[in-house]
């Protein structure tokens, strides 16, 4: 296990550059299975999830290598159609290979996906959509694998029952080579999906957003190779804004994309944070005078993303008054609360009043675990003190690191490798902003 040792209590000040988006890199790597031709991808982040995805492609027979931030794929084609349990269980996006494997080879066997355990987190919407396109998919409880076959995939009109980010991407990957036209309705609108669409169109796919929450894909006979540069990671940008907020620092972000985090910045400004537009892709975030309480409800695009609530919660421990966060996308995404309480944070769970929870929440209401709460109240400002902390998911990990950076004294944050899944060289980048932070291996 890796542990961060952080001596906090100092404002973070300086410059940082945002890396390529994890949630695009993983999908583009998956999408590369749609062709045997050569693909070059730039601005790929050096994170553990990318390494795992590259390992997965190699397991399937695909040649793939990474040099600097460029990944090169090609020179050999898929020759395996089963994702081994140990590879798949470590990576949620492993389930997405179902679509390209079915589209090109008509068979795939994948284990139940891994990744962050954020409540039940099933893939029923992906499976249902693929079945509508002609696949036969059965989950075998005995071996824990989905067994899928298809005698060709066929264009269809499919309406998602509820929003799903990777479910929309899975069906896009299935539709690109399907026979005929596919129209996806109630499709997700997250900006990472548009980057994937741009990549696929670069290879010869015919995909268009044709209406609000509607995507039309005209199936093509095959894709050629190509070269593509991945967009910056907006979740990373938000993490650094929260770092400025919680330490009362001033952080200048390069590769900034303010337009991708509009809702977050509105909240940041409303709470008293400053957003200084230094250039088109350079933004200085600072919070020199403290913050005011805020009331946040997470939402699908273009709302306040679920990935932002955990780092925002730690910022709110420093805000004047009582803040609330209502999580509506995932159930059980408050694993960081007990850890923040160890540092003196005053946080209580509550049950927000919701008239029709079955339709209101993005997760399947029937999957929820009795006793889980969807809301927290944070009373601030509280002086956080050092503690020994345990990371259990990626964004919660970022939250605990931010809390330790804000707290006076030396904190131990166990489970640093969880953060490596999604943040490139995080301790070096925080050190560049003046943090005292090191990693030890236990
Ligand atoms: N859901 C189902 N059935 C499905 C699909 C989703 O019940 O078939 C539920 C989920 O359990 C969740 C909700 O619907 O409660 C929304 O799930 P969605 O499919 O939209 O999320 P995801 O695709 O699993 C992606 C990102 C997440 C990000 C969400 C929201 C990737 C690899 N993951 O997850 O990112 O929070 O969309 O935008 O793209 C992260 O980066 O740390 C992360 C968790």
Boltz pocket constraint, residues with backbone or C-beta under 6 A from the ligand:
constraints:
  - pocket:
      binder: B
      contacts: [[A, 22], [A, 23], [A, 26], [A, 92], [A, 93], [A, 116], [A, 118], [A, 119], [A, 120], [A, 121], [A, 122], [A, 123], [A, 124], [A, 125], [A, 126], [A, 127], [A, 163], [A, 164], [A, 165], [A, 166], [A, 167], [A, 190], [A, 235], [A, 305], [A, 306], [A, 307], [A, 329], [A, 330], [A, 331], [A, 362], [A, 363], [A, 364], [A, 394], [A, 395], [A, 422]]
      max_distance: 6.0
